């Protein structure tokens, strides 16, 4: 089994430095253009099945990548973005992209110490539900040997990679926040997920 994990394309809230989390924000025009460029780069991948976060920005990204291929697309809440609770929609970055709220400086720089806002979700909770998703894929006989797309989000995709690589939560972000429409690839070998590629981008200067 081969799994392609894709972060969604850009949204207006991405450009404004706002926390999206569970907020259902659509792609902007640049986000759609980046998704189309990614689709072109992935046009020869023979997907058998696709999963998407229920949020529209991930679903639209998956639909653009799949194009006219007749591939089942199944929503799965376990790969939607982390919930930021009462802080959703807040601007956490300035015009230079610098984090301006100390709580979220810790979220990015010291994730093992991050405590979520009221009604929010912990990183461990996010890792737990994405682990359940990966484990179910592993055990589904109908998906054995298949090629699968999973359209998800920045933190959710990093949680999936953390589960695959079995790194500690302190290393949650790895190489940093993934770019919009970046692609990571994992393969199931002898019953274990193995990370093969990370943060591949199929676009430039968009």
C-alpha positions as CSV (number, residue, x, y, z in Angstrom):
1,X,0.0,0.0,0.0
2,X,1.2,3.5,-0.9
3,X,-0.2,6.6,0.8
4,X,0.1,10.1,-0.5
5,X,-0.5,12.7,2.2
6,X,-1.4,16.1,0.8
7,X,-1.9,19.4,2.7
8,X,-4.7,21.5,1.2
9,X,-4.1,24.6,-1.0
10,X,-3.9,28.1,0.2
11,X,-6.9,30.0,1.7
12,X,-7.6,33.6,2.5
13,X,-7.1,32.9,6.2
14,X,-3.7,31.4,5.4
15,X,-2.7,34.7,3.9
16,X,-4.1,36.6,6.9
17,X,-2.2,34.5,9.4
18,X,-5.4,33.3,11.1
19,X,-6.1,30.1,12.9
20,X,-8.3,27.9,10.7
21,X,-8.7,24.6,12.6
22,X,-12.2,23.4,12.2
23,X,-13.4,26.7,10.5
24,X,-14.6,25.7,7.1
25,X,-12.7,28.1,4.9
26,X,-12.5,27.5,1.1
27,X,-9.5,27.7,-1.1
28,X,-8.6,31.1,-2.6
29,X,-7.6,31.5,-6.3
30,X,-3.9,30.9,-5.6
31,X,-4.9,27.8,-3.6
32,X,-6.8,26.4,-6.6
33,X,-3.9,27.3,-8.9
34,X,-1.4,25.5,-6.6
35,X,-3.8,22.5,-6.4
36,X,-4.0,22.4,-10.3
37,X,-0.2,22.5,-10.5
38,X,0.0,19.7,-8.0
39,X,-2.6,17.7,-9.9
40,X,-0.4,18.0,-13.0
41,X,2.6,16.7,-11.1
42,X,0.6,13.8,-9.8
43,X,-1.4,13.0,-13.0
44,X,0.3,9.7,-13.6
45,X,-0.2,8.3,-10.1
46,X,-2.8,5.5,-10.3
47,X,-4.9,6.3,-7.3
48,X,-7.4,3.5,-6.3
49,X,-9.0,5.3,-3.3
50,X,-9.0,8.8,-1.8
51,X,-9.8,10.1,1.7
52,X,-10.4,13.7,2.7
53,X,-10.9,15.8,5.7
54,X,-14.6,16.9,5.7
55,X,-13.5,20.5,5.5
56,X,-14.0,22.1,2.1
57,X,-10.5,23.3,1.6
58,X,-9.2,19.7,1.8
59,X,-12.0,18.3,-0.2
60,X,-11.6,20.7,-3.0
61,X,-7.9,20.1,-3.1
62,X,-8.6,16.3,-3.4
63,X,-11.1,16.9,-6.2
64,X,-8.7,19.0,-8.1
65,X,-5.9,16.5,-7.8
66,X,-8.1,13.6,-8.8
67,X,-9.6,15.5,-11.8
68,X,-11.7,13.3,-14.0
69,X,-10.4,10.0,-12.5
70,X,-13.2,7.8,-11.3
71,X,-11.7,7.3,-7.8
72,X,-13.9,7.0,-4.7
73,X,-13.5,10.0,-2.3
74,X,-14.4,9.3,1.3
75,X,-14.6,12.0,4.0
76,X,-13.0,11.0,7.3
77,X,-13.2,13.3,10.4
78,X,-10.0,11.7,11.8
79,X,-7.8,13.6,9.3
80,X,-9.4,17.0,9.7
81,X,-7.4,19.8,11.3
82,X,-6.7,20.3,15.0
83,X,-9.4,22.1,16.8
84,X,-8.3,25.5,18.2
85,X,-11.5,26.1,20.2
86,X,-12.3,29.6,21.1
87,X,-9.1,30.9,19.3
88,X,-10.3,29.9,15.9
89,X,-10.3,32.8,13.5
90,X,-7.8,34.8,15.5
91,X,-4.9,36.4,13.8
92,X,-1.7,34.9,15.2
93,X,0.9,36.1,12.7
94,X,1.8,39.7,11.7
95,X,2.4,40.9,8.2
96,X,5.9,39.5,8.3
97,X,4.6,36.1,9.2
98,X,5.9,36.3,12.8
99,X,3.8,34.6,15.5
100,X,2.4,37.3,17.8
101,X,0.5,35.2,20.4
102,X,2.8,33.5,23.0
103,X,0.6,30.4,23.3
104,X,1.1,29.7,19.6
105,X,4.8,30.4,19.7
106,X,4.8,27.5,22.0
107,X,2.6,25.5,19.6
108,X,5.2,25.8,16.9
109,X,8.5,26.0,18.9
110,X,7.7,23.7,21.9
111,X,4.8,21.5,20.8
112,X,5.2,19.1,23.7
113,X,4.4,22.0,26.1
114,X,1.4,23.3,24.1
115,X,-1.9,23.6,26.1
116,X,-4.9,24.3,23.8
117,X,-7.3,27.1,24.3
118,X,-10.8,26.5,25.8
119,X,-12.7,23.9,23.8
120,X,-9.6,23.1,21.8
121,X,-7.8,19.9,21.1
122,X,-4.4,18.7,22.3
123,X,-1.6,17.6,20.0
124,X,-1.8,14.1,21.6
125,X,-5.5,13.9,20.8
126,X,-4.8,14.9,17.2
127,X,-2.0,12.2,17.0
128,X,-4.4,9.7,18.5
129,X,-7.2,10.1,15.9
130,X,-4.8,10.2,13.0
131,X,-3.1,7.1,14.3
132,X,-6.5,5.4,14.3
133,X,-6.9,6.4,10.6
134,X,-3.5,5.0,9.7
135,X,-4.1,1.8,11.6
136,X,-7.5,1.2,9.9
137,X,-5.9,1.7,6.4
138,X,-3.2,-0.8,7.4
139,X,-5.8,-3.5,8.3
140,X,-8.3,-3.0,5.5
141,X,-8.0,-6.0,3.2
142,X,-9.8,-4.2,0.4
143,X,-7.0,-1.6,0.3
144,X,-4.0,-4.1,0.3
145,X,-1.6,-3.1,-2.4
146,X,-3.6,0.0,-3.3
147,X,-2.5,3.6,-4.0
148,X,-4.3,6.0,-1.7
149,X,-4.6,9.8,-1.5
150,X,-5.3,11.5,1.8
151,X,-6.1,15.3,1.6
152,X,-5.6,16.9,5.0
153,X,-4.1,19.9,6.8
154,X,-0.9,21.3,8.2
155,X,-1.0,20.0,11.8
156,X,-3.0,16.9,10.9
157,X,-0.4,15.9,8.2
158,X,2.4,16.4,10.7
159,X,0.5,14.2,13.2
160,X,0.3,11.5,10.6
161,X,4.0,11.7,9.9
162,X,4.8,11.6,13.6
163,X,2.8,8.4,13.9
164,X,4.6,6.9,10.8
165,X,8.1,7.9,12.0
166,X,7.4,7.3,15.7
167,X,9.2,10.5,16.7
168,X,8.5,12.2,20.1
169,X,5.9,15.0,20.2
170,X,8.8,17.5,20.8
171,X,9.7,16.9,17.2
172,X,6.1,17.2,16.0
173,X,6.8,19.8,13.2
174,X,9.9,18.0,11.9
175,X,11.1,20.2,9.0
176,X,8.5,22.9,9.9
177,X,5.0,23.7,8.9
178,X,4.4,22.0,5.5
179,X,3.7,24.3,2.5
180,X,0.2,24.3,1.0
181,X,-0.2,21.3,-1.4
182,X,3.1,19.7,-0.2
183,X,3.0,15.9,-0.6
184,X,4.5,13.2,1.6
185,X,4.6,9.5,0.7
186,X,4.5,6.5,2.9
187,X,4.5,2.8,2.1
188,X,3.3,-0.2,4.1
189,X,6.2,-2.7,4.4
190,X,5.9,-5.8,6.5
191,X,3.0,-4.4,8.3
192,X,4.6,-1.0,9.2
193,X,4.3,2.4,7.6
194,X,7.7,3.7,6.2
195,X,8.1,7.3,5.2
196,X,9.6,7.5,1.7
197,X,9.3,11.2,0.7
198,X,8.4,14.3,2.6
199,X,7.1,17.8,1.6
200,X,7.4,17.4,-2.2
201,X,6.0,20.4,-4.0
202,X,5.0,20.3,-7.7
203,X,4.8,24.1,-8.2
204,X,7.1,27.1,-8.3
205,X,6.5,30.8,-8.1
206,X,2.7,30.6,-7.8
